Amino acid sequence: MSVRLRRMLRWVSAGALLFGLGACAGPPPGPTGPTYSCCVAADIERIYHPGDTLTIHWIVQGPPAPSGAAHQIELSARLSGAFGNVAELKGGAAASQTISAAPLHPTGVAGEQLVSTFQIPPTAAPGFYRLDWSITEPGGSVNAGSIIQVAAGS
């Protein structure tokens, strides 16, 4: 057998071995439990008034966490405002007031319903408020927000 033919067979063998190892690895594992997002549309698509309770219903999707799995996720939400208009809110102006909901630590059990609540102060100024929320887990976090409107009076 020629040297050239041996080299070619060596490369073919190495390629087949690498291909076989890749095929055994399979796709990366999927989520090992539920995923979370914020919020039910009805929570944010209404007008609030000073003294109201703002309730945020977190959306839970997917299978429950495997039994005994460490579920190290934190769901956080805070409300900042008041802003005179949406452009001011989005423009990075400083908020005069910030209220935080107690962080939630889901267990991942089937049927879990997670709710964050804020008491809008009776003295809250009317205007637009930024609802910022985050989902933090080992390896990273997701942050996003919505806009809540608070009107004068009750």
FIKOLZA-1660 file (N, C-alpha, C; in steps of 0.1 Angstrom, whole numbers, plus 5000, padded with zeros to 4 digits):
% residues 154
   i   px   py   pz ch aa at
   1 5009 4988 5000  A  M  N
   1 5000 5000 5000  A  M CA
   1 5009 5012 5000  A  M  C
   2 5005 5022 4992  A  S  N
   2 5014 5034 4990  A  S CA
   2 5012 5043 5002  A  S  C
   3 5022 5052 5004  A  V  N
   3 5021 5061 5015  A  V CA
   3 5009 5071 5013  A  V  C
   4 5007 5074 5001  A  R  N
   4 4996 5083 4998  A  R CA
   4 4982 5077 5002  A  R  C
   5 4981 5064 4998  A  L  N
   5 4968 5057 5001  A  L CA
   5 4966 5056 5017  A  L  C
   6 4977 5053 5024  A  R  N
   6 4977 5052 5038  A  R CA
   6 4972 5065 5045  A  R  C
   7 4978 5076 5040  A  R  N
   7 4974 5089 5045  A  R CA
   7 4959 5092 5043  A  R  C
   8 4955 5088 5031  A  M  N
   8 4941 5091 5028  A  M CA
   8 4932 5083 5037  A  M  C
   9 4935 5070 5039  A  L  N
   9 4927 5061 5048  A  L CA
   9 4927 5067 5062  A  L  C
  10 4939 5072 5066  A  R  N
  10 4940 5077 5080  A  R CA
  10 4930 5089 5081  A  R  C
  11 4929 5098 5071  A  W  N
  11 4920 5110 5072  A  W CA
  11 4906 5105 5071  A  W  C
  12 4903 5095 5063  A  V  N
  12 4889 5090 5063  A  V CA
  12 4885 5084 5076  A  V  C
  13 4894 5076 5082  A  S  N
  13 4892 5070 5095  A  S CA
  13 4890 5080 5106  A  S  C
  14 4898 5091 5106  A  A  N
  14 4897 5101 5116  A  A CA
  14 4883 5109 5114  A  A  C
  15 4880 5112 5102  A  G  N
  15 4867 5118 5099  A  G CA
  15 4855 5110 5103  A  G  C
  16 4856 5097 5100  A  A  N
  16 4845 5088 5105  A  A CA
  16 4844 5087 5120  A  A  C
  17 4855 5087 5127  A  L  N
  17 4855 5087 5141  A  L CA
  17 4849 5100 5147  A  L  C
  18 4853 5111 5142  A  L  N
  18 4847 5124 5146  A  L CA
  18 4832 5125 5144  A  L  C
  19 4828 5120 5132  A  F  N
  19 4814 5120 5128  A  F CA
  19 4806 5112 5138  A  F  C
  20 4812 5100 5141  A  G  N
  20 4805 5090 5150  A  G CA
  20 4804 5096 5164  A  G  C
  21 4814 5103 5169  A  L  N
  21 4814 5109 5182  A  L CA
  21 4803 5120 5182  A  L  C
  22 4803 5128 5172  A  G  N
  22 4793 5139 5171  A  G CA
  22 4779 5133 5171  A  G  C
  23 4776 5122 5164  A  A  N
  23 4763 5116 5163  A  A CA
  23 4759 5111 5176  A  A  C
  24 4768 5106 5184  A  C  N
  24 4765 5100 5198  A  C CA
  24 4761 5111 5208  A  C  C
  25 4767 5123 5205  A  A  N
  25 4765 5134 5215  A  A CA
  25 4750 5138 5215  A  A  C
  26 4744 5138 5203  A  G  N
  26 4730 5142 5202  A  G CA
  26 4728 5157 5205  A  G  C
  27 4715 5161 5204  A  P  N
  27 4713 5175 5206  A  P CA
  27 4715 5180 5220  A  P  C
  28 4717 5192 5223  A  P  N
  28 4719 5197 5237  A  P CA
  28 4706 5194 5245  A  P  C
  29 4707 5192 5258  A  P  N
  29 4695 5190 5266  A  P CA
  29 4686 5202 5266  A  P  C
  30 4673 5199 5266  A  G  N
  30 4663 5209 5267  A  G CA
  30 4661 5214 5281  A  G  C
  31 4652 5223 5283  A  P  N
  31 4650 5228 5297  A  P CA
  31 4646 5217 5306  A  P  C
  32 4650 5218 5319  A  T  N
  32 4647 5208 5329  A  T CA
  32 4636 5212 5338  A  T  C
  33 4628 5221 5333  A  G  N
  33 4617 5225 5341  A  G CA
  33 4609 5236 5334  A  G  C
  34 4601 5243 5342  A  P  N
  34 4593 5254 5335  A  P CA
  34 4601 5266 5332  A  P  C
  35 4596 5274 5323  A  T  N
  35 4601 5287 5320  A  T CA
  35 4591 5297 5324  A  T  C
  36 4596 5309 5327  A  Y  N
  36 4588 5320 5333  A  Y CA
  36 4589 5332 5324  A  Y  C
  37 4578 5340 5324  A  S  N
  37 4578 5353 5317  A  S CA
  37 4568 5362 5324  A  S  C
  38 4568 5374 5321  A  C  N
  38 4559 5384 5327  A  C CA
  38 4552 5391 5316  A  C  C
  39 4541 5393 5317  A  C  N
  39 4530 5393 5326  A  C CA
  39 4517 5390 5318  A  C  C
  40 4507 5387 5325  A  V  N
  40 4494 5385 5319  A  V CA
  40 4490 5399 5314  A  V  C
  41 4485 5400 5302  A  A  N
  41 4481 5413 5295  A  A CA
  41 4472 5421 5304  A  A  C
  42 4462 5415 5310  A  A  N
  42 4452 5422 5318  A  A CA
  42 4458 5429 5330  A  A  C
  43 4470 5425 5334  A  D  N
  43 4477 5432 5345  A  D CA
  43 4482 5445 5341  A  D  C
  44 4486 5447 5329  A  I  N
  44 4493 5459 5325  A  I CA
  44 4484 5468 5316  A  I  C
  45 4474 5462 5310  A  E  N
  45 4466 5469 5300  A  E CA
  45 4453 5476 5307  A  E  C
  46 4455 5482 5318  A  R  N
  46 4444 5489 5325  A  R CA
  46 4450 5501 5331  A  R  C
  47 4441 5510 5335  A  I  N
  47 4446 5522 5342  A  I CA
  47 4444 5520 5357  A  I  C
  48 4454 5523 5365  A  Y  N
  48 4454 5522 5379  A  Y CA
  48 4452 5536 5385  A  Y  C
  49 4449 5536 5398  A  H  N
  49 4447 5548 5406  A  H CA
  49 4455 5548 5418  A  H  C
  50 4459 5559 5424  A  P  N
  50 4466 5559 5437  A  P CA
  50 4458 5551 5447  A  P  C
  51 4465 5542 5455  A  G  N
  51 4459 5533 5465  A  G CA
  51 4456 5520 5459  A  G  C
  52 4455 5518 5446  A  D  N
  52 4452 5505 5440  A  D CA
  52 4464 5495 5443  A  D  C
  53 4461 5482 5442  A  T  N
  53 4471 5472 5442  A  T CA
  53 4473 5467 5428  A  T  C
  54 4485 5468 5424  A  L  N
  54 4490 5463 5411  A  L CA
  54 4494 5448 5413  A  L  C
  55 4487 5439 5406  A  T  N
  55 4490 5425 5407  A  T CA
  55 4496 5420 5394  A  T  C
  56 4508 5414 5395  A  I  N
  56 4515 5408 5383  A  I CA
  56 4514 5393 5384  A  I  C
  57 4507 5387 5374  A  H  N
  57 4506 5373 5373  A  H CA
  57 4517 5368 5363  A  H  C
  58 4527 5361 5369  A  W  N
  58 4538 5355 5361  A  W CA
  58 4533 5344 5352  A  W  C
  59 4538 5342 5340  A  I  N
  59 4534 5332 5331  A  I CA
  59 4543 5320 5333  A  I  C
  60 4538 5308 5335  A  V  N
  60 4546 5296 5337  A  V CA
  60 4543 5287 5326  A  V  C
  61 4554 5282 5318  A  Q  N
  61 4552 5273 5307  A  Q CA
  61 4561 5262 5308  A  Q  C
  62 4557 5250 5303  A  G  N
  62 4566 5239 5302  A  G CA
  62 4564 5229 5313  A  G  C
  63 4572 5218 5313  A  P  N
  63 4570 5207 5323  A  P CA
  63 4575 5212 5337  A  P  C
  64 4569 5205 5347  A  P  N
  64 4575 5208 5361  A  P CA
  64 4589 5204 5362  A  P  C
  65 4596 5209 5372  A  A  N
  65 4610 5206 5374  A  A CA
  65 4611 5191 5379  A  A  C
  66 4621 5184 5375  A  P  N
  66 4623 5170 5380  A  P CA
  66 4623 5170 5395  A  P  C
  67 4618 5160 5401  A  S  N
  67 4618 5158 5415  A  S CA
  67 4632 5159 5421  A  S  C
  68 4634 5168 5431  A  G  N
  68 4647 5169 5437  A  G CA
  68 4656 5179 5430  A  G  C
  69 4652 5184 5419  A  A  N
  69 4661 5194 5411  A  A CA
  69 4662 5207 5419  A  A  C
  70 4674 5212 5419  A  A  N
  70 4676 5225 5426  A  A CA
  70 4671 5236 5416  A  A  C
  71 4661 5243 5420  A  H  N
  71 4654 5253 5411  A  H CA
  71 4658 5267 5416  A  H  C
  72 4669 5272 5411  A  Q  N
  72 4674 5285 5417  A  Q CA
  72 4671 5296 5407  A  Q  C
  73 4658 5300 5407  A  I  N
  73 4654 5311 5399  A  I CA
  73 4647 5322 5408  A  I  C
  74 4650 5334 5404  A  E  N
  74 4644 5345 5411  A  E CA
  74 4636 5354 5402  A  E  C
  75 4624 5357 5405  A  L  N
  75 4615 5366 5397  A  L CA
  75 4614 5379 5405  A  L  C
  76 4618 5390 5398  A  S  N
  76 4617 5403 5405  A  S CA
  76 4610 5413 5396  A  S  C
  77 4603 5423 5403  A  A  N
  77 4596 5433 5396  A  A CA
  77 4597 5446 5404  A  A  C
  78 4598 5458 5397  A  R  N
  78 4597 5471 5404  A  R CA
  78 4590 5481 5395  A  R  C
  79 4584 5490 5402  A  L  N
  79 4576 5501 5395  A  L CA
  79 4583 5514 5398  A  L  C
  80 4586 5522 5387  A  S  N
  80 4592 5535 5389  A  S CA
  80 4584 5546 5381  A  S  C
  81 4583 5557 5388  A  G  N
  81 4576 5568 5381  A  G CA
  81 4575 5580 5390  A  G  C
  82 4567 5589 5388  A  A  N
  82 4558 5591 5377  A  A CA
  82 4565 5599 5366  A  A  C
  83 4562 5596 5354  A  F  N
  83 4567 5603 5342  A  F CA
  83 4555 5610 5335  A  F  C
  84 4558 5622 5330  A  G  N
  84 4547 5630 5324  A  G CA
  84 4542 5624 5311  A  G  C
  85 4551 5617 5304  A  N  N
  85 4547 5611 5291  A  N CA
  85 4556 5599 5289  A  N  C
  86 4553 5591 5278  A  V  N
  86 4560 5579 5275  A  V CA
  86 4574 5583 5270  A  V  C
  87 4576 5594 5263  A  A  N
  87 4589 5597 5258  A  A CA
  87 4598 5600 5269  A  A  C
  88 4593 5607 5280  A  E  N
  88 4601 5610 5292  A  E CA
  88 4605 5597 5299  A  E  C
  89 4596 5587 5300  A  L  N
  89 4598 5574 5306  A  L CA
  89 4609 5567 5298  A  L  C
  90 4608 5566 5285  A  K  N
  90 4618 5559 5277  A  K CA
  90 4631 5566 5276  A  K  C
  91 4631 5579 5278  A  G  N
  91 4643 5588 5276  A  G CA
  91 4653 5587 5287  A  G  C
  92 4650 5579 5298  A  G  N
  92 4660 5577 5308  A  G CA
  92 4659 5587 5320  A  G  C
  93 4648 5595 5320  A  A  N
  93 4647 5605 5331  A  A CA
  93 4646 5597 5344  A  A  C
  94 4651 5604 5355  A  A  N
  94 4650 5598 5368  A  A CA
  94 4636 5597 5373  A  A  C
  95 4633 5586 5380  A  A  N
  95 4620 5585 5386  A  A CA
  95 4620 5591 5400  A  A  C
  96 4608 5597 5403  A  S  N
  96 4607 5603 5417  A  S CA
  96 4604 5593 5427  A  S  C
  97 4600 5581 5423  A  Q  N
  97 4596 5571 5433  A  Q CA
  97 4598 5557 5427  A  Q  C
  98 4603 5547 5434  A  T  N
  98 4604 5533 5430  A  T CA
  98 4599 5524 5441  A  T  C
  99 4591 5515 5437  A  I  N
  99 4585 5505 5446  A  I CA
  99 4589 5491 5441  A  I  C
 100 4594 5483 5450  A  S  N
 100 4598 5469 5446  A  S CA
 100 4588 5459 5452  A  S  C
 101 4585 5449 5444  A  A  N
 101 4577 5437 5449  A  A CA
 101 4587 5428 5456  A  A  C
 102 4583 5420 5465  A  A  N
 102 4591 5410 5471  A  A CA
 102 4596 5400 5460  A  A  C
 103 4608 5396 5460  A  P  N
 103 4613 5387 5450  A  P CA
 103 4606 5373 5452  A  P  C
 104 4603 5366 5441  A  L  N
 104 4597 5353 5442  A  L CA
 104 4608 5343 5438  A  L  C
 105 4607 5331 5445  A  H  N
 105 4616 5320 5442  A  H CA
 105 4607 5308 5439  A  H  C
 106 4604 5306 5426  A  P  N
 106 4595 5294 5422  A  P CA
 106 4601 5281 5426  A  P  C
 107 4593 5271 5429  A  T  N
 107 4597 5258 5432  A  T CA
 107 4597 5249 5420  A  T  C
 108 4590 5253 5409  A  G  N
 108 4590 5244 5397  A  G CA
 108 4580 5233 5397  A  G  C
 109 4571 5233 5408  A  V  N
 109 4561 5222 5409  A  V CA
 109 4550 5225 5399  A  V  C
 110 4543 5214 5395  A  A  N
 110 4532 5215 5385  A  A CA
 110 4521 5224 5391  A  A  C
 111 4515 5233 5383  A  G  N
 111 4504 5241 5386  A  G CA
 111 4508 5253 5395  A  G  C
 112 4520 5256 5397  A  E  N
 112 4525 5267 5405  A  E CA
 112 4520 5280 5398  A  E  C
 113 4514 5289 5406  A  Q  N
 113 4509 5302 5402  A  Q CA
 113 4517 5313 5410  A  Q  C
 114 4524 5321 5403  A  L  N
 114 4532 5331 5409  A  L CA
 114 4527 5345 5407  A  L  C
 115 4526 5353 5418  A  V  N
 115 4520 5366 5417  A  V CA
 115 4529 5376 5425  A  V  C
 116 4532 5387 5419  A  S  N
 116 4539 5398 5426  A  S CA
 116 4529 5409 5427  A  S  C
 117 4529 5416 5439  A  T  N
 117 4520 5427 5441  A  T CA
 117 4527 5439 5445  A  T  C
 118 4521 5451 5441  A  F  N
 118 4526 5464 5445  A  F CA
 118 4514 5472 5451  A  F  C
 119 4516 5479 5461  A  Q  N
 119 4506 5488 5466  A  Q CA
 119 4510 5502 5461  A  Q  C
 120 4502 5507 5451  A  I  N
 120 4505 5520 5446  A  I CA
 120 4501 5530 5457  A  I  C
 121 4511 5538 5461  A  P  N
 121 4508 5547 5473  A  P CA
 121 4496 5557 5470  A  P  C
 122 4489 5560 5481  A  P  N
 122 4477 5569 5479  A  P CA
 122 4482 5583 5474  A  P  C
 123 4495 5586 5477  A  T  N
 123 4500 5599 5473  A  T CA
 123 4507 5598 5459  A  T  C
 124 4506 5587 5452  A  A  N
 124 4513 5585 5439  A  A CA
 124 4508 5596 5429  A  A  C
 125 4517 5602 5422  A  A  N
 125 4514 5612 5412  A  A CA
 125 4508 5605 5400  A  A  C
 126 4498 5611 5393  A  P  N
 126 4494 5605 5381  A  P CA
 126 4504 5606 5370  A  P  C
 127 4504 5597 5361  A  G  N
 127 4514 5597 5350  A  G CA
 127 4517 5582 5346  A  G  C
 128 4528 5581 5339  A  F  N
 128 4532 5568 5334  A  F CA
 128 4543 5563 5343  A  F  C
 129 4543 5550 5346  A  Y  N
 129 4552 5543 5354  A  Y CA
 129 4559 5531 5347  A  Y  C
 130 4571 5529 5349  A  R  N
 130 4579 5519 5342  A  R CA
 130 4578 5506 5351  A  R  C
 131 4573 5495 5346  A  L  N
 131 4573 5483 5353  A  L CA
 131 4585 5475 5347  A  L  C
 132 4596 5473 5355  A  D  N
 132 4607 5466 5351  A  D CA
 132 4607 5452 5358  A  D  C
 133 4610 5442 5351  A  W  N
 133 4610 5428 5357  A  W CA
 133 4622 5421 5352  A  W  C
 134 4626 5411 5360  A  S  N
 134 4638 5403 5357  A  S CA
 134 4636 5389 5361  A  S  C
 135 4642 5380 5354  A  I  N
 135 4642 5365 5357  A  I CA
 135 4657 5362 5358  A  I  C
 136 4661 5358 5370  A  T  N
 136 4675 5355 5372  A  T CA
 136 4677 5340 5376  A  T  C
 137 4686 5334 5369  A  E  N
 137 4689 5320 5372  A  E CA
 137 4704 5318 5370  A  E  C
 138 4709 5307 5375  A  P  N
 138 4724 5305 5374  A  P CA
 138 4727 5305 5359  A  P  C
 139 4737 5313 5356  A  G  N
 139 4741 5314 5342  A  G CA
 139 4736 5326 5334  A  G  C
 140 4727 5334 5340  A  G  N
 140 4722 5346 5333  A  G CA
 140 4709 5351 5338  A  G  C
 141 4705 5362 5332  A  S  N
 141 4692 5368 5335  A  S CA
 141 4685 5374 5323  A  S  C
 142 4672 5376 5324  A  V  N
 142 4665 5383 5314  A  V CA
 142 4658 5395 5320  A  V  C
 143 4659 5406 5314  A  N  N
 143 4653 5419 5319  A  N CA
 143 4645 5425 5308  A  N  C
 144 4633 5430 5312  A  A  N
 144 4624 5437 5303  A  A CA
 144 4615 5446 5311  A  A  C
 145 4606 5452 5304  A  G  N
 145 4597 5461 5310  A  G CA
 145 4584 5464 5303  A  G  C
 146 4575 5471 5309  A  S  N
 146 4562 5475 5304  A  S CA
 146 4559 5488 5309  A  S  C
 147 4548 5494 5305  A  I  N
 147 4544 5507 5310  A  I CA
 147 4530 5506 5316  A  I  C
 148 4529 5512 5328  A  I  N
 148 4517 5512 5336  A  I CA
 148 4512 5527 5337  A  I  C
 149 4499 5529 5335  A  Q  N
 149 4494 5543 5337  A  Q CA
 149 4486 5544 5350  A  Q  C
 150 4489 5554 5357  A  V  N
 150 4482 5558 5369  A  V CA
 150 4475 5571 5367  A  V  C
 151 4462 5571 5369  A  A  N
 151 4453 5583 5367  A  A CA
 151 4450 5589 5381  A  A  C
 152 4447 5602 5381  A  A  N
 152 4444 5609 5393  A  A CA
 152 4430 5603 5398  A  A  C
 153 4428 5604 5411  A  G  N
 153 4415 5600 5417  A  G CA
 153 4414 5585 5418  A  G  C
 154 4402 5581 5422  A  S  N
 154 4400 5567 5424  A  S CA
 154 4389 5561 5417  A  S  C
% end
